[in-house]
Amino acid sequence: MDDHSTQSNAPQEQAEAPPFELGAQVRLKGPLRYLKTADPMPMLRPPDLVDPEELGQVVAIKARQQLAVRFRRGTFLIDVNQLSG
């Protein structure tokens, strides 16, 4: 007698909704150690390129809970937990 269950053991492929939508206005929650550019060949940049009170716009939703955010001095990849709406 087989003991196969009818439930799948595969992880659910239900995508988690991103906390921010494209075009949303966001700002940094606090200072970062560095900024990573959203270029095809990313580079690390100094954190003083973005002022703490500066508003940025979400221009892309990337993998691993990262967003591409356009600020006055460039577009950077930032984790969603480091942003506020």
N, C-alpha and C positions, 0 to 999 in steps of 0.2 A: 504494500500500500504506500503510495506517495504522500509525503507531507508538504505539498506545495501550497503555499498560501495564495489567496487571490489578490493580495495587496502587493504592490510593486515596492521594491527596496530602493529604487532609484530616487535621487533627490528631486523634489518638486521643482519644476522649471517656471515657477511663478516669479516674474521679475519684480523686484522691489521698486516702488515708485521713487524717483529722485526727489529730494527735498526742495529743490529749486527748479523752476522751469526755464526754458530758453528765453532770454530777454529779461529775466528777473534782475532787479537791482540788489546788489549785495555789497557788504563791506567786511573787512577782516575783523575777527573777534579780538585779536591781539597781535603782537609782533611775531614775525616768523624769523627763523634762522637764515633762510635763503628763499629765493623765488626761483621756480623752474619755468622756463619759457615754454609756450605751447607750440613752438616751431616743429617742423618735421624732424630736425636734429636738435633736441632740447639742450639748453645750456643753463647753468646755475648763475643766478644774478644776485647782487646784494639786495637785502630787504628794504633799503631806504628808497627804492624806486616807487613804492606805493605808500602814500601817507595813511596813517591810521584811520582818519575820518573820510577818506576818499571812497566814493561810490564806484563800483564796477558793474559791468553787465555780463551775465552768463551768455557765452556765445556757443558753447558746445558741452555736451555731457560725455565724459570719458569713462573708461573702465576703472574699477577699483575705487568707486566713490570719489572720483576727481572731476572737477569742472574746469573748463577753460574760461577764464574771466578776463575781460578786456578792461584795463585801467588806462589812465591818461598816458602812461609811459610804456605800455606794452600789454601783451596778452600772456597770462601765466596759468599754469596748472596748479590748482589748490584743492586740498581735501575739503569735503563738505563740512566736516566737523570744525574747520577753522573759519567758517563763514557764518554771517548772520544776515537776515533779511532786512 
